[in-house]
Amino acid sequence: MTRIGNPATARIETGPNIVGPREGYSLQIGTLVSILEWMRRAVLESVQGLAMTIWITSTTLRLTVSALSYCTSRPEKARRTIKGNELSY
């Protein structure tokens, strides 16, 4: 069996992928905090691209709907203006 040593005097390592005690917390709470920090970073990184994709898609859809509604309303107005006039009009 390997003896780990006294956790109270152990050096606390920090970094984005280090799970373990954090300074200022008890051993268990510090480990929990490091796990939660890692999960938060992992979730934010994974949805960042998704949020951008959703934004681009919604913007494109709004512009397309706006352009199509403009195009479909304009020919009717033009047709009403031209209809009934001489061919030279």
C-alpha angles and dihedrals in degrees: 000000000000119000113221100195134230108329091203091064097036118118111255112228120204132194140116094276100035113107113195145083119337126212113262095028135084115260097263096040092045090053090048090050091051091050091049091048090051093048092048092052092046093050094046092050093049096050097040092083091042092055091051091049092051091049093050092047094049093046092049091048093050092049092047093050091047093049094046094048089050092049094048094049096048101060091054091055091046091048091052091050095049100038115102096020127115118271091252090060 
